[in-house]
Amino acid sequence: MTTRRSLLSLALAAALPPAFVRHAGASESDRFALGVASGWPQPGGVSLWTRLVGADLPDAVDVRWEMAQDESFCDIAARGIAVARSRWAHSVHVDATGLAPGRWYWYRFAALGARSMAGRTRTAPAPDASDVTLDVAVASCQRWDHGLWAAWREVADDAALDLVLFTGDYIYEYPTPPGAQRPRRHDGGWVLTLQQYRDRYAQYKSDPLLQRAHARAPWIAIWDDHEVDNDYAGLQGRQLQPDFAAQRAAAYQAWWEHMPLPASAAPGPAGLRITGRCDWGRLARIHALDARQYRDAQACPPHGRGGSNTVLFKDCATILDARRTLLGAEQERWLADGWASDGRWNLVAQQMLFAPFTWRDAAHADTPGGMVWTDGWSGYPAARQRLLDGMLARRASNVVVVGGDVHANYVADLHARGADAASPVVATEFCGTSISSHGMPQQRLAAGLPFNPHIRHARSDERGWLRLRLDERTLHARLRAVDDPLDAASALHDQARFAVEAGRAGAQRD
């Protein structure tokens, strides 16, 4: 039976670049129907991923992999065999090592008589490489039933990209509301069990545009809340579920099974560590943070449940408790000890809007009288200040924070003392809009901007992605927005352009 979705998939497959079509052995079998991916590039290696699917899979399957210096796979650089096991949903995580720094490779997998599509990946530059640039896509929040993913099509078509930073909400755990008019629907209901999480990832990864974006360049992916449960904090679910620890463990396992992470990162009894760093020669250091697993619960939640609330500071003294943490003490120390102070760019990849934001009553979100949303950094002002203080104490150079979560584009100046405009601007923030998840009405967002003069740009009415290009002198940011979020073939446009000069914090119109 031919459906609208199958016709769309065929049309998009027809638009794949020739190199991908030539090696698209997955068309011969559905064993590699979820595509391929790579991630966490290092100067001498990169992590490769795929997952076998289909009926009657043995408990353990040998999967051959190979990497080549050419897209025709004539010049093989590395090869080996990995074992896909049923306990990990037949996912494959390969740590490919012994590669040359700062160059592109092609990779593919084969098993059970089938061959995967080919992916394109690269290694990071050598640690002492100075004459390098970095082109990055920043993306988040790709709710399946809110729109089609034209943003991923543009990412996949951008041959100059070196890296994708995904800052969370890869899947959503919700069912599609009955009767809702949506471009496509979630399969199944609420996601709670390991198998349900696996099935939801498989549905998302069936999208051909997402597969192409994964196959175009390596990813560094971190999670936010919807990979587990909306607004969860540590081991507390939004509904205060008594069995939330088991649900979170299942969600973490499924996330690892579907992300291009090192094999050594497999989850264990203590959770799953996603915190890490990636150095890009002498140009940049990327710090990837986890703002969910180690945090204190949100302050002053609604009666009878956990999660976020919008409160006045004067009504919620807990927010100002200096002991509260969003990253956890160990991760706070790890970040404070790892800032680059030698002139490199410090890119902080985290989940949310970092800048203070108050909705009314005060220009200073960190003082009594302000109204804030408690799930984000504004609900943890002491933790945010510790991060800024540690950054300043280590004389961190050229700090730029990137994030997502709020389904809006924000560009902000980050002051040394929260929202105190009299304190120096010490860093810059680009918080990107969603791939497809709906945003708040722009009129509502605009009403809050007079209370937040450090916010240089804010738009919640468009979906898209953030493109960054870094060299030793300047970071250029293009906020790319989709013309029609219900059309996978939609054009995109620049919503805004900004630049940050090395040695001068704060964004300027470009």
Secondary structure, 3 states (H helix, E strand, C coil): CCCHHHHHHHHHHHCCCHHHHHCCHHHHCCCCCCCEEEEEEECCEEEEEEECCCCCCCCEEEEEEEEECCCCCCCEEEEEEEEEEHHHCCEEEEEECCCCCCCEEEEEEEECCEECCCEEEECCCCCCCCCCCEEEEEECCCCHHHCCCHHHHHHHHCCCCCEEEECCCCCCCCCCCCCCCCCCCCCCCCCCCHHHHHHHHHHHHCCHHHHHHHHHCCEEECCCCCCCCCCCECCECCCCCCCHHHHHHHHHHHHHHHCCCCHHHCCECCECCCCEEEEECCCEEEEECCCCCCCCCCCCCCCCCCCCCEEEHHHCHHHHCCCCCCCCHHHHHHHHHCCCCCCCEEEEECCCCCCCCCCCCCCCCCCCCCEEECCCHHHCHHHHHHHHHHHHHCCCCCEEEEECCCCCEEEEEEECCECCCCCCEEEEEEECCCCCCCCCCHHHHHHHHHHCCCEEEEECCCCEEEEEEECCCEEEEEEEEECCCCCCCCCEEEEEEEEEECCEEEEEEC
